[in-house]
Amino acid sequence: MGDSEAARVTEAAAAGAVVFACGANAFLDECGVYREKLGAPLASLLGFTVSDHSPRREPGQIDGAGWQGTSLAGAVQIPADVPGATVLARFTAGSWAGQPAARERLGGKVIYSATAGSSVCYPLLCRAATTGVASIDNPYEDVGSSLDLTGRGRWYFNHGSEERIIDGIAVKAGDYMG
């Protein structure tokens, strides 16, 4: 993410847009070079820069208010004290047990998850949806989805061992479809 893209996201949030982010955001600049301070362009929005990132961290259990989830991949350590932020979920096991796994800031307009995985992101996206953010109905924790770069389509990533049907699209096990 380049500085100009980060500035647009920050400006959109200031104008009232809801921002949902998870995992390693703004770690690389527009040329694919790691930044000296990971996540620096979004620090004013998220309330922190990243001090610890474990990209190969084993899956971990997360407990939120009324839901539980499992991170499927690496995680970003969210500082314990972020000004103006509310903890939405915590890691329940491993070296980060008790640490925040998800937070919200700016009256719920910024929601950040330390890790990815549908069982973690889906409840947080549902929370964001109460503010008007549209999301897909994805009942599978082993399928990820994101908008394509044009914003006109969607990519589906099936990390599981069985074919999954999402929004009428069949995605084979271990495959992706856009």
URHU-V269747 format. One record per backbone hydrogen bond with DSSP energy under -0.5 kcal/mol. NH is the residue of the N-H (numbers start at 0). CO is the residue of the C=O. E is the energy in kcal/mol with one decimal. If there is no record, write none. Layout:
nh=[NH;NH]
co=[CO;CO]
e=[E;E]
This chain:
nh=[5;6;7;8;9;10;11;12;13;14;15;16;18;20;22;24;28;31;34;37;37;38;39;41;42;44;45;46;49;50;53;54;56;61;62;63;64;65;66;68;70;71;73;74;75;76;77;77;81;82;84;85;87;88;89;90;91;92;96;97;98;100;101;102;103;104;105;107;108;108;109;110;111;112;113;115;117;119;120;121;123;124;125;126;127;128;129;129;130;131;132;137;138;140;142;143;145;147;150;154;155;156;157;157;158;158;163;165;165;168;169;170;171;173;173;174;176]
co=[1;2;3;4;5;6;7;8;9;10;12;11;108;110;112;22;32;28;26;35;49;25;36;38;39;41;41;42;37;76;74;52;53;68;89;66;87;63;63;61;59;115;54;53;113;51;75;99;79;80;81;103;101;101;62;98;60;60;93;90;95;88;88;111;85;109;83;104;104;105;104;18;102;20;100;73;140;116;116;117;119;120;121;122;123;124;125;126;127;128;127;135;136;138;139;156;154;152;147;145;176;143;155;174;141;156;170;163;168;165;167;163;169;157;159;171;155]
e=[-2.3;-2.3;-1.8;-2.1;-2.5;-2.6;-2.4;-2.2;-2.1;-1.5;-1.6;-2.8;-3.3;-2.3;-2.2;-1.3;-2.4;-2.2;-2.9;-0.6;-0.5;-1.3;-2.0;-1.7;-1.6;-0.5;-3.0;-2.6;-2.6;-0.6;-2.8;-0.6;-1.5;-2.8;-2.7;-3.1;-1.1;-1.0;-1.0;-2.6;-2.7;-1.3;-0.9;-1.4;-2.2;-3.1;-0.6;-0.7;-0.6;-0.5;-2.0;-2.5;-2.9;-1.4;-2.3;-2.4;-2.4;-0.6;-1.8;-3.4;-2.6;-3.1;-1.5;-2.4;-2.0;-2.5;-0.5;-0.6;-0.7;-1.1;-1.9;-2.9;-2.8;-2.4;-3.3;-0.6;-1.0;-1.5;-3.1;-2.6;-1.0;-3.0;-2.5;-1.6;-2.2;-2.5;-0.8;-0.8;-2.1;-1.9;-1.2;-0.9;-0.5;-0.5;-1.0;-2.9;-2.0;-1.8;-1.4;-3.5;-2.7;-3.1;-0.5;-2.8;-3.3;-0.8;-2.3;-0.6;-2.5;-2.5;-0.5;-3.1;-0.5;-0.8;-0.7;-1.8;-2.1]
